[in-house]
Amino acid sequence: MLQHYKQQTLFPELKASKSLVTKRHSRSGTFTDNMKLPIHRWFRYSAGFSAEWVEQEILRYIDNGNVKINVLDPFAGSGTALLAAAFVQASAVGFEPHPFMFRVAKAKLGWNLDVSILWDLSAKLVKNASKNLETTHRLDIPLLGKCFTNDSLSKLDALKNEFLSGIDNNSKESEIVWLCITSIIRACSTAGTAQWQYVLPNKKKSKVLDPFEAFSLKMNQIIEDINFAHQVAWSCNSEVINTDARGPEFDRSDSIDLVITSPPYPNNYDYADATRLEMTFWGDVRSWSDLHSTVRQYLLRSCFQHSAKDKLQLDDLLEAKVLAPIKKELSNACRALEEVRLTKEGKKTYHTMAAAYFIDLGDVFHALRPLCKDGSRVCFVIGDSAPYGIYLAVEKWLGELALSAGFKSYSFEKLRDRNIKWKNRKHRIPLHEGRLWIEG
């Protein structure tokens, strides 16, 4: 175990971040706040479940006589399930096709390092960046120009440039420095952020942090969390792979005991757009139109922007063999969507999105089955949907697709109601969220 490194700030006049890691509270709710938990809190990302719930489910599986288990999250995101497994000493692997989020998750999983090296690297970065400030020339990039003052962007760019020019980008320490810079971008922006992380440039925040101060405070928090993980001896047996759950590059057949995940819902949330500000800052994309080729094409088809860009044809989609168990019901819903969209101003392609979504999840189940041991358990945290007011019976259809892939049974555990506050809603169909349990 590494020695506890001294706590201080990169700037003497700043106070160290307040500790939130002295206790771990056990909560059974599914949608709790991961941003209060060590390492999880390094980057805010839309999450479908709480880390503490994942820990409890893994421990429950172990308590049933499974001394050593392998956990899989086929939609790893920012690494929630993988870090939860590390906390309870289980081995875990995650799949994540989103290139930016894969890097975030991998950086978080690289916590097992010497914090003295990380501290020295960070201190040098801030010192050099503060000496090399230049008037930024990137306000001509529309999103950056709308979201930052010239002073803030100049300081963020100084951190970025120092990172790119002066750090070994193959080390764990450098990746955590990259994540530290990434995690403060929104705190230093004047733009607001919607509930689902979409950037709102026209909504201005009253509190904006100075980039150098924000970096110092965040790195204090990161080092505090690393020290905590060392003290309680987190496991280092978790990994994330940049691969697609529909056909993963993963050759460990019959190795998985427990699959626990939350796939995208068919509710038109664009995961590519969720990290647009960060990706624009780092130069991965320059505009919204770049998102499809850079990110969206690799993701599950759960938003109409994806199906529209790919120019999908409903008749072709409905002929997919994987849809056979649910073809009649799904076809009826998609045909209804095909008609109603023509009466709507946006004419959104929910009809092809819905069909493509269930094809993709059917392919995921077929990919998962050979990886799972007999007697394994699978839990998908899911929500149903009603685009344009047409109901999609998500848990039923996913359950049937799982059976057709060779799983033995499924059941649904409802957790909460959604879409029941109907003021200003476009449709009044009650929805819910819950856990789809599948037996291998």
C-alpha positions as CSV (number, residue, x, y, z in Angstrom):
1,M,0.0,0.0,0.0
2,L,1.4,3.4,-0.8
3,Q,2.1,5.9,1.9
4,H,-0.4,8.6,2.6
5,Y,0.8,11.7,0.8
6,K,0.6,15.1,2.6
7,Q,-2.5,17.2,2.0
8,Q,-1.9,20.7,0.8
9,T,-2.9,22.9,-2.0
10,L,-1.2,23.8,-5.3
11,F,-1.8,27.4,-4.2
12,P,-1.0,28.1,-0.5
13,E,-3.8,30.6,-0.3
14,L,-6.5,28.0,-1.2
15,K,-8.1,25.7,1.3
16,A,-8.0,21.9,0.7
17,S,-11.3,20.4,-0.5
18,K,-13.6,19.2,2.2
19,S,-13.4,15.5,2.9
20,L,-16.4,13.4,1.9
21,V,-14.8,10.1,2.1
22,T,-14.5,9.3,5.8
23,K,-17.7,7.3,5.7
24,R,-19.5,5.1,3.3
25,H,-23.3,5.1,3.8
26,S,-25.2,2.0,2.7
27,R,-28.2,3.0,0.6
28,S,-30.5,0.7,-1.2
29,G,-32.1,3.2,-3.6
30,T,-31.2,2.9,-7.2
31,F,-30.8,6.6,-8.2
32,T,-28.6,8.1,-5.5
33,D,-25.8,10.7,-5.8
34,N,-22.5,9.2,-7.0
35,M,-20.9,12.6,-6.9
36,K,-20.4,12.3,-3.1
37,L,-18.4,9.1,-3.5
38,P,-14.6,8.9,-3.8
39,I,-13.3,8.5,-7.3
40,H,-16.8,8.4,-8.7
41,R,-17.0,12.1,-8.2
42,W,-14.1,12.9,-10.4
43,F,-16.3,13.5,-13.4
44,R,-20.0,14.1,-13.6
45,Y,-21.8,12.0,-16.1
46,S,-25.4,10.8,-16.7
47,A,-25.7,7.6,-14.7
48,G,-28.4,5.0,-14.6
49,F,-27.7,3.6,-11.1
50,S,-25.9,4.3,-7.9
51,A,-22.5,2.8,-7.1
52,E,-23.7,1.9,-3.6
53,W,-26.6,-0.2,-5.0
54,V,-24.1,-2.0,-7.3
55,E,-21.9,-2.8,-4.3
56,Q,-24.9,-4.2,-2.5
57,E,-25.9,-6.4,-5.4
58,I,-22.4,-7.8,-5.8
59,L,-22.2,-8.5,-2.0
60,R,-25.6,-10.2,-2.1
61,Y,-24.4,-12.5,-4.9
62,I,-21.2,-13.3,-2.9
63,D,-23.3,-14.0,0.2
64,N,-25.2,-16.6,-1.7
65,G,-22.1,-18.8,-1.8
66,N,-20.2,-17.3,-4.8
67,V,-16.9,-16.6,-3.1
68,K,-15.1,-15.2,-6.1
69,I,-17.1,-13.6,-9.0
70,N,-16.6,-11.8,-12.3
71,V,-18.8,-8.8,-13.0
72,L,-19.5,-7.3,-16.4
73,D,-21.0,-3.9,-17.3
74,P,-21.6,-3.8,-21.1
75,F,-22.4,-0.1,-21.0
76,A,-19.6,1.0,-18.7
77,G,-20.0,4.8,-19.1
78,S,-17.8,6.6,-16.6
79,G,-17.0,3.3,-14.7
80,T,-19.7,3.3,-12.0
81,A,-20.1,-0.5,-11.8
82,L,-16.4,-1.1,-12.3
83,L,-15.4,1.1,-9.4
84,A,-18.2,-0.3,-7.2
85,A,-16.8,-3.8,-7.9
86,A,-13.3,-2.6,-6.9
87,F,-14.6,-1.3,-3.6
88,V,-16.0,-4.8,-2.6
89,Q,-13.0,-6.7,-3.9
90,A,-14.7,-8.2,-7.0
91,S,-13.2,-8.5,-10.5
92,A,-15.0,-6.6,-13.2
93,V,-14.8,-5.7,-16.9
94,G,-16.7,-3.0,-18.8
95,F,-17.4,-2.3,-22.4
96,E,-17.5,1.3,-23.6
97,P,-17.6,2.4,-27.3
98,H,-17.8,6.1,-26.6
99,P,-14.1,7.1,-27.1
100,F,-14.2,10.0,-24.8
101,M,-16.0,8.2,-22.0
102,F,-13.7,5.2,-22.4
103,R,-10.8,7.5,-21.6
104,V,-12.6,9.0,-18.6
105,A,-13.4,5.5,-17.2
106,K,-9.8,4.2,-17.9
107,A,-8.4,7.3,-16.1
108,K,-10.5,6.7,-13.0
109,L,-9.5,3.0,-12.9
110,G,-5.9,4.1,-12.9
111,W,-6.1,5.4,-9.4
112,N,-3.5,2.9,-8.0
113,L,-0.5,5.1,-8.3
114,D,2.1,7.1,-6.3
115,V,0.4,10.3,-5.4
116,S,3.7,12.0,-4.8
117,I,4.5,11.7,-8.5
118,L,1.0,13.0,-9.4
119,W,1.3,15.9,-7.0
120,D,4.7,17.0,-8.4
121,L,3.4,16.7,-11.9
122,S,0.3,18.8,-11.1
123,A,2.3,21.5,-9.3
124,K,4.7,21.8,-12.2
125,L,1.8,22.0,-14.7
126,V,0.0,24.9,-12.8
127,K,3.3,26.7,-12.3
128,N,4.3,26.6,-16.0
129,A,0.7,27.3,-17.2
130,S,0.5,30.5,-15.1
131,K,3.8,31.7,-16.7
132,N,2.7,31.0,-20.2
133,L,-0.6,32.8,-20.5
134,E,-1.5,34.0,-23.9
135,T,-4.5,35.8,-25.3
136,T,-6.6,32.9,-26.6
137,H,-7.4,32.6,-30.3
138,R,-10.1,29.9,-29.9
139,L,-13.1,32.1,-29.2
140,D,-13.8,31.8,-33.0
141,I,-15.0,28.2,-32.2
142,P,-18.7,29.0,-31.7
143,L,-19.3,26.8,-28.7
144,L,-16.2,28.0,-26.8
145,G,-16.9,31.6,-27.7
146,K,-20.4,31.3,-26.2
147,C,-19.4,29.4,-23.1
148,F,-16.2,31.1,-21.8
149,T,-14.8,34.5,-21.1
150,N,-11.5,35.2,-22.8
151,D,-9.7,35.1,-19.4
152,S,-11.1,31.7,-18.4
153,L,-10.4,30.2,-21.8
154,S,-6.9,31.6,-21.9
155,K,-6.1,29.9,-18.5
156,L,-7.8,26.6,-19.5
157,D,-5.8,26.6,-22.8
158,A,-2.6,27.3,-20.8
159,L,-3.3,24.2,-18.8
160,K,-4.2,22.2,-21.9
161,N,-1.1,23.4,-23.8
162,E,1.2,22.6,-20.9
163,F,-0.3,19.2,-20.6
164,L,0.1,18.4,-24.3
165,S,3.6,19.7,-24.5
166,G,5.2,18.7,-21.2
167,I,3.7,15.4,-19.9
168,D,4.2,11.8,-20.8
169,N,0.8,10.9,-22.1
170,N,1.2,7.2,-21.6
171,S,1.3,7.2,-17.8
172,K,-1.5,6.8,-15.2
173,E,-0.5,10.1,-13.7
174,S,-0.9,12.0,-16.9
175,E,-4.3,10.5,-17.6
176,I,-5.5,11.7,-14.2
177,V,-4.1,15.1,-14.9
178,W,-6.0,15.1,-18.2
179,L,-9.2,14.1,-16.3
180,C,-8.6,16.8,-13.7
181,I,-8.5,19.4,-16.5
182,T,-11.5,17.8,-18.2
183,S,-13.6,17.8,-15.0
184,I,-13.2,21.5,-14.3
185,I,-14.2,22.7,-17.8
186,R,-17.9,23.3,-16.9
187,A,-17.1,24.8,-13.5
188,C,-15.1,27.5,-15.4
189,S,-17.8,28.1,-18.0
190,T,-20.4,30.8,-17.9
191,A,-22.9,28.5,-19.6
192,G,-25.5,26.6,-17.7
193,T,-26.0,22.8,-18.0
194,A,-29.3,21.1,-18.4
195,Q,-30.3,18.2,-16.2
196,W,-28.9,15.7,-18.8
197,Q,-25.6,17.5,-19.3
198,Y,-26.6,19.4,-22.5
199,V,-24.8,22.7,-22.6
200,L,-27.1,25.8,-22.4
201,P,-25.0,28.8,-23.6
202,N,-27.9,31.2,-23.3
203,K,-28.4,30.3,-19.6
204,K,-25.6,32.1,-17.7
205,K,-24.4,30.9,-14.3
206,S,-23.8,33.3,-11.4
207,K,-20.8,31.4,-10.0
208,V,-17.8,30.6,-12.3
209,L,-14.5,29.3,-10.9
210,D,-11.1,30.5,-11.9
211,P,-9.4,27.7,-13.9
212,F,-6.2,27.6,-11.8
213,E,-8.1,27.6,-8.6
214,A,-10.5,24.9,-9.9
215,F,-7.7,22.7,-11.0
216,S,-6.0,23.0,-7.6
217,L,-9.2,22.2,-5.7
218,K,-10.0,19.2,-8.0
219,M,-6.5,17.8,-7.7
220,N,-6.8,18.1,-3.9
221,Q,-10.0,16.0,-4.1
222,I,-8.4,13.4,-6.4
223,I,-5.4,12.9,-4.2
224,E,-7.7,12.7,-1.2
225,D,-9.7,10.0,-2.9
226,I,-6.6,8.0,-4.0
227,N,-5.3,8.0,-0.4
228,F,-8.7,6.7,0.7
229,A,-8.7,3.9,-1.9
230,H,-5.3,2.9,-0.7
231,Q,-6.2,3.0,3.0
232,V,-9.3,0.7,2.5
233,A,-7.5,-1.5,0.0
234,W,-9.7,-1.2,-3.1
235,S,-9.2,-4.0,-5.6
236,C,-7.3,-3.3,-8.8
237,N,-9.1,-6.1,-10.8
238,S,-11.3,-3.9,-12.9
239,E,-10.7,-2.9,-16.5
240,V,-12.6,-1.1,-19.2
241,I,-12.4,-2.1,-22.9
242,N,-13.1,0.3,-25.8
243,T,-15.5,-2.1,-27.6
244,D,-19.1,-2.4,-28.6
245,A,-21.5,-4.6,-26.5
246,R,-23.3,-5.6,-29.7
247,G,-20.2,-7.5,-30.9
248,P,-17.5,-7.1,-28.2
249,E,-13.9,-7.9,-28.8
250,F,-13.8,-10.0,-25.7
251,D,-12.9,-13.7,-25.8
252,R,-13.5,-14.9,-22.2
253,S,-16.5,-17.2,-22.9
254,D,-18.4,-18.7,-20.0
255,S,-16.6,-16.4,-17.5
256,I,-19.2,-13.9,-16.2
257,D,-21.2,-14.5,-13.1
258,L,-23.0,-11.2,-12.8
259,V,-24.0,-8.6,-15.5
260,I,-25.1,-5.3,-14.0
261,T,-25.7,-2.3,-16.2
262,S,-28.0,0.5,-17.4
263,P,-28.2,0.7,-21.1
264,P,-29.4,3.9,-22.9
265,Y,-33.2,4.3,-22.7
266,P,-35.2,4.7,-26.0
267,N,-36.0,8.3,-24.9
268,N,-34.0,10.3,-27.4
269,Y,-31.1,11.2,-25.1
270,D,-28.1,11.9,-27.3
271,Y,-25.0,10.6,-25.4
272,A,-22.7,12.0,-28.1
273,D,-24.0,15.5,-27.3
274,A,-23.5,15.1,-23.5
275,T,-19.7,15.6,-23.8
276,R,-19.7,18.0,-26.6
277,L,-18.2,20.9,-24.6
278,E,-15.4,18.8,-23.3
279,M,-14.6,17.3,-26.7
280,T,-14.7,20.7,-28.3
281,F,-12.3,22.0,-25.7
282,W,-9.8,19.2,-26.4
283,G,-10.2,19.5,-30.2
284,D,-11.9,16.1,-30.7
285,V,-14.8,17.9,-32.4
286,R,-15.2,21.4,-33.7
287,S,-19.0,21.6,-34.2
288,W,-22.2,19.6,-33.4
289,S,-22.1,18.1,-36.9
290,D,-18.8,16.3,-36.0
291,L,-20.4,14.3,-33.3
292,H,-21.9,11.6,-35.5
293,S,-18.6,10.5,-37.2
294,T,-16.6,10.9,-34.0
295,V,-18.9,9.4,-31.4
296,R,-22.6,8.7,-32.3
297,Q,-22.0,6.1,-35.0
298,Y,-20.4,3.8,-32.4
299,L,-23.2,4.0,-29.9
300,L,-26.5,2.2,-29.4
301,R,-29.2,3.8,-31.6
302,S,-31.4,5.4,-28.9
303,C,-31.9,8.9,-30.3
304,F,-33.6,10.1,-33.5
305,Q,-30.5,12.1,-34.5
306,H,-28.7,8.8,-35.0
307,S,-31.5,7.1,-37.0
308,A,-32.0,10.2,-39.1
309,K,-28.3,10.6,-39.9
310,D,-28.0,7.0,-40.9
311,K,-31.2,7.3,-43.1
312,L,-32.6,4.1,-41.8
313,Q,-35.6,2.5,-43.5
314,L,-38.3,1.0,-41.3
315,D,-39.2,-1.9,-43.6
316,D,-35.6,-3.1,-43.7
317,L,-35.3,-2.8,-39.9
318,L,-38.4,-4.8,-39.1
319,E,-37.1,-7.7,-41.2
320,A,-34.1,-8.2,-38.8
321,K,-34.2,-11.8,-37.5
322,V,-33.3,-10.7,-34.0
323,L,-36.7,-9.0,-33.7
324,A,-38.7,-12.1,-34.5
325,P,-40.0,-12.6,-30.9
326,I,-41.4,-9.1,-30.7
327,K,-41.9,-8.2,-34.3
328,K,-45.7,-7.9,-34.3
329,E,-46.0,-5.6,-31.3
330,L,-42.9,-3.6,-32.2
331,S,-44.2,-3.2,-35.8
332,N,-47.5,-1.9,-34.6
333,A,-45.8,0.7,-32.5
334,C,-43.3,1.7,-35.2
335,R,-46.0,2.0,-37.9
336,A,-48.0,4.3,-35.5
337,L,-44.9,6.4,-35.0
338,E,-44.4,6.5,-38.7
339,E,-47.9,8.0,-39.2
340,V,-48.0,10.4,-36.2
341,R,-44.6,11.9,-37.0
342,L,-46.0,13.4,-40.2
343,T,-48.4,15.5,-38.0
344,K,-45.6,16.9,-35.9
345,E,-43.5,20.0,-36.7
346,G,-40.2,18.2,-36.2
347,K,-41.1,15.0,-38.0
348,K,-38.6,13.2,-35.8
349,T,-37.6,9.7,-36.9
350,Y,-38.7,7.9,-33.7
351,H,-40.2,5.1,-35.8
352,T,-36.8,4.0,-37.1
353,M,-35.1,4.8,-33.8
354,A,-37.3,2.4,-31.9
355,A,-36.8,-0.4,-34.4
356,A,-33.0,0.1,-34.4
357,Y,-32.9,0.3,-30.6
358,F,-34.4,-3.1,-30.1
359,I,-32.3,-4.6,-32.8
360,D,-29.2,-3.3,-31.0
361,L,-30.4,-4.7,-27.6
362,G,-31.2,-8.0,-29.2
363,D,-27.7,-8.2,-30.6
364,V,-26.4,-7.3,-27.1
365,F,-28.2,-10.2,-25.5
366,H,-26.9,-12.6,-28.2
367,A,-23.4,-11.3,-27.5
368,L,-23.8,-11.6,-23.7
369,R,-25.2,-15.2,-23.6
370,P,-21.9,-17.0,-24.5
371,L,-20.0,-14.9,-22.0
372,C,-22.2,-15.7,-19.1
373,K,-21.9,-18.9,-17.0
374,D,-24.9,-21.2,-16.5
375,G,-26.7,-19.8,-13.4
376,S,-25.4,-16.3,-14.0
377,R,-27.6,-13.3,-13.3
378,V,-28.2,-10.2,-15.4
379,C,-29.7,-6.9,-14.3
380,F,-30.5,-4.1,-16.7
381,V,-31.7,-0.9,-15.1
382,I,-34.2,0.4,-17.7
383,G,-37.0,2.7,-18.4
384,D,-39.9,2.5,-20.8
385,S,-40.7,5.2,-23.3
386,A,-43.6,6.9,-25.3
387,P,-42.2,9.0,-28.1
388,Y,-44.9,11.1,-29.7
389,G,-47.3,9.4,-27.2
390,I,-46.8,5.9,-28.6
391,Y,-46.0,3.5,-25.9
392,L,-42.9,1.2,-26.1
393,A,-43.1,-1.8,-23.7
394,V,-39.4,-1.8,-23.1
395,E,-39.1,-4.3,-20.2
396,K,-41.4,-6.9,-21.9
397,W,-39.7,-6.6,-25.3
398,L,-36.2,-6.7,-23.8
399,G,-37.2,-9.7,-21.7
400,E,-38.4,-11.6,-24.8
401,L,-35.3,-10.7,-26.7
402,A,-33.2,-12.1,-23.8
403,L,-35.1,-15.4,-23.9
404,S,-34.6,-15.7,-27.6
405,A,-30.8,-15.3,-27.0
406,G,-30.8,-18.3,-24.7
407,F,-31.4,-16.9,-21.3
408,K,-33.8,-18.9,-19.1
409,S,-36.2,-16.4,-17.6
410,Y,-36.8,-12.7,-16.8
411,S,-38.7,-10.6,-14.3
412,F,-39.2,-6.9,-13.8
413,E,-38.9,-5.0,-10.5
414,K,-40.5,-1.6,-10.7
415,L,-38.6,1.2,-8.8
416,R,-40.4,4.4,-9.5
417,D,-42.9,6.2,-11.7
418,R,-41.9,8.7,-14.3
419,N,-43.7,11.3,-16.5
420,I,-46.5,11.8,-13.9
421,K,-46.1,15.5,-13.5
422,W,-47.9,16.4,-16.6
423,K,-47.7,20.2,-16.6
424,N,-46.2,21.3,-20.0
425,R,-45.8,17.7,-21.1
426,K,-46.4,16.8,-24.7
427,H,-48.1,13.5,-23.8
428,R,-49.7,12.1,-20.6
429,I,-48.7,8.5,-20.7
430,P,-47.3,7.4,-17.3
431,L,-43.9,5.7,-17.5
432,H,-41.7,3.9,-15.0
433,E,-38.2,2.8,-14.3
434,G,-36.9,-0.4,-12.8
435,R,-34.7,-3.5,-12.9
436,L,-35.0,-6.2,-15.5
437,W,-33.7,-9.4,-13.9
438,I,-32.6,-12.1,-16.3
439,E,-31.4,-15.6,-15.3
440,G,-28.6,-17.3,-17.3
